[in-house]
Amino acid sequence: MENVIIETVVSIVSTLVVTLIGILGAWLMSKIGKTAELKSIAAAVEEATGAAQTTVLELQQTVVEDLKAKSADGKLTKHEIEDLGRKLLKGAYDKMSASCINTLNAAGVDLNALITGAGEALIAEIKGEERGKHEA
């Protein structure tokens, strides 16, 4: 009788252990999957930011300086700024890979806002450096 009870208890305990190992394995796999997904999103954000910054620098060299030189007050008009914003978005999208765009869209990232924000941050940095040179 004792042997039957011991065998039953061992059977139940071993079933519980196997079940717990399965649950733990599934939990770990979900954590690993989320970590990999976050790394993909981070890499895609980095690619998008780099594309925006490169486009800003290109526009600065090829368009902005000419527009400012042609302007009487050396400043851009509202229309010119809007046009540069469109060129920034197009240029950045052209530089980004399809997988980057797909990853960020799947993550619910507003790509236009990301690109615009990265571009504006670089422009602010450039303006800050220019001010520093003029003050020195």
Rosetta blueprint (number, residue, H / E / L):
1 M L
2 E H
3 N H
4 V H
5 I H
6 I H
7 E H
8 T H
9 V H
10 V H
11 S H
12 I H
13 V H
14 S H
15 T H
16 L H
17 V H
18 V H
19 T H
20 L H
21 I H
22 G H
23 I H
24 L H
25 G H
26 A H
27 W H
28 L H
29 M H
30 S H
31 K H
32 I H
33 G H
34 K H
35 T H
36 A H
37 E H
38 L H
39 K H
40 S H
41 I H
42 A H
43 A H
44 A H
45 V H
46 E H
47 E H
48 A H
49 T H
50 G H
51 A H
52 A H
53 Q H
54 T H
55 T H
56 V H
57 L H
58 E H
59 L H
60 Q H
61 Q H
62 T H
63 V H
64 V H
65 E H
66 D H
67 L H
68 K H
69 A H
70 K H
71 S L
72 A L
73 D L
74 G L
75 K L
76 L L
77 T L
78 K H
79 H H
80 E H
81 I H
82 E H
83 D H
84 L H
85 G H
86 R H
87 K H
88 L H
89 L H
90 K H
91 G H
92 A H
93 Y H
94 D H
95 K H
96 M L
97 S L
98 A H
99 S H
100 C H
101 I H
102 N H
103 T H
104 L H
105 N H
106 A H
107 A L
108 G L
109 V L
110 D L
111 L H
112 N H
113 A H
114 L H
115 I H
116 T H
117 G H
118 A H
119 G H
120 E H
121 A H
122 L H
123 I H
124 A H
125 E H
126 I H
127 K H
128 G H
129 E H
130 E H
131 R H
132 G H
133 K H
134 H H
135 E H
136 A L
